[in-house]
Amino acid sequence: MIYTPVDPLLFVAVKDKDGVLRIAEDDLMDDPSIVSAIDEETEFTALVEEEEALLESILHGDDDVS
């Protein structure tokens, strides 16, 4: 998978029979292994964003301690 975080696009590439990487066609997007890989990437991205937000709140958080 190729993920472009600047502009959130996700491309799935597959090797053809000659070993050349190509963007996956729509019919492959329903393949269980591709769906699983996309789900894993989505979950990973969410965890990274959550970690970044937590770190940001710790480093630059509110000085008000209750």
N, C-alpha and C positions, 0 to 999 in steps of 0.2 A: 504494500500500500504506500502511496505517496500522499503525504498530508502537507498542505500549505497553510501554516498557522496565520500568516498575514491576512489572507483572504480565505476563510475556512472552506476549502474545497477538498474533497477526498477522491483520489483516483485509485482504482484497483488495476494493477498491471499483472498480466500473465505471460508466461513464456510460451511461444508457439512451438510447433514441432521442430523448427530450425534453431530454437534457443534464443529467439529475438523477443525482447519484452514489448508487449503491446497493451494498450488500454483495453480493459475487459469490455466485451460487448454486453448489451443489456441482458441477454439470456443467461450470461454467467453470474449476473448479480443475484440470482435466486439460488445459486449453488450453496448448499449448507456450509461448506468450508469458508466461502467468501462472506456469507452472512455472519458467521461466527467471528471471522477476523474483523469485520466492520464493527460488530458489537463490542469486541475487546478493545478496539481503538477508541470507540466512543466512551467506554468506561474509563480507559486510561486517561483520555483527555479531560474528562470530568474530574478525576482524582488530581491531576496536575493543577487544574484551575482552582480546585478547593484548597490544595496545599499552598498555592500562590496567595490566595486570599487570606488564609490563616497566617502565613508568614508576614504579609503586609500589615495585618491587624496587630501582630505582636510587635513588629518593628516601629510602626507609625501609629499605633493604636491610641485610643483615648487615654489621657492621663488621669481621668477620673476613675479612681478605684473605689468600688462600693463595698 
